[in-house]
Amino acid sequence: MKQTITVKGLKCSHCEAKVEQALTKMEGVANAKADREKGLVEVDYAPETVSKDELMETIEDCGYEASL
């Protein structure tokens, strides 16, 4: 399943990489692609393994504000 999450605070390629790496380390996440210009992260994940709330919590743990 694909989910687009709005992320506030992505300012550079390091920010994108930080969020992508944190998400792809999660069990059930196949891929994550952040776009700082759009302020979005697209996540391809297994909803039976990981929830939208857990995805957003991981982004927030990186220091960014996440919303659907």
C-alpha positions as CSV (number, residue, x, y, z in Angstrom):
1,M,0.0,0.0,0.0
2,K,1.2,3.5,-0.8
3,Q,0.7,6.4,1.6
4,T,1.7,10.1,1.1
5,I,2.6,11.9,4.3
6,T,3.0,15.6,4.6
7,V,6.2,16.5,6.4
8,K,7.2,20.0,7.6
9,G,10.8,20.9,8.1
10,L,12.5,19.0,5.2
11,K,15.2,21.5,4.1
12,C,17.9,19.6,2.4
13,S,19.0,16.3,1.0
14,H,20.3,15.2,4.4
15,C,16.8,15.8,5.8
16,E,15.3,13.6,3.0
17,A,17.8,10.8,3.6
18,K,17.3,10.9,7.4
19,V,13.5,10.3,7.0
20,E,13.9,7.8,4.2
21,Q,16.4,5.7,6.1
22,A,14.4,5.8,9.3
23,L,11.3,4.6,7.5
24,T,13.0,1.9,5.4
25,K,14.5,0.4,8.6
26,M,10.9,-0.3,9.9
27,E,9.6,-3.8,9.4
28,G,6.9,-3.7,6.8
29,V,8.2,-0.7,4.9
30,A,9.4,-1.6,1.4
31,N,10.3,1.9,0.2
32,A,10.2,5.6,1.2
33,K,10.9,8.6,-1.0
34,A,11.0,12.1,0.5
35,D,10.6,15.3,-1.5
36,R,11.7,18.4,0.4
37,E,10.3,20.8,-2.3
38,K,6.8,19.3,-2.0
39,G,7.1,18.6,1.7
40,L,6.0,15.0,1.2
41,V,7.2,11.5,1.8
42,E,5.7,8.6,-0.2
43,V,5.8,5.3,1.7
44,D,5.2,1.9,0.3
45,Y,4.3,-0.4,3.2
46,A,2.4,-3.4,4.4
47,P,-0.5,-2.1,6.5
48,E,-0.9,-5.5,8.2
49,T,2.7,-5.0,9.6
50,V,3.0,-1.3,10.3
51,S,0.3,1.4,10.9
52,K,0.1,4.9,9.5
53,D,0.5,6.2,13.0
54,E,3.7,4.3,13.4
55,L,5.0,5.8,10.2
56,M,4.2,9.3,11.3
57,E,5.7,8.7,14.8
58,T,9.0,7.6,13.1
59,I,9.1,10.8,11.1
60,E,8.4,12.9,14.2
61,D,11.1,11.0,16.0
62,C,13.5,12.3,13.3
63,G,12.5,15.9,14.3
64,Y,9.9,16.7,11.7
65,E,6.1,17.3,11.8
66,A,4.1,14.7,10.0
67,S,0.4,14.7,9.0
68,L,-1.9,12.9,6.6
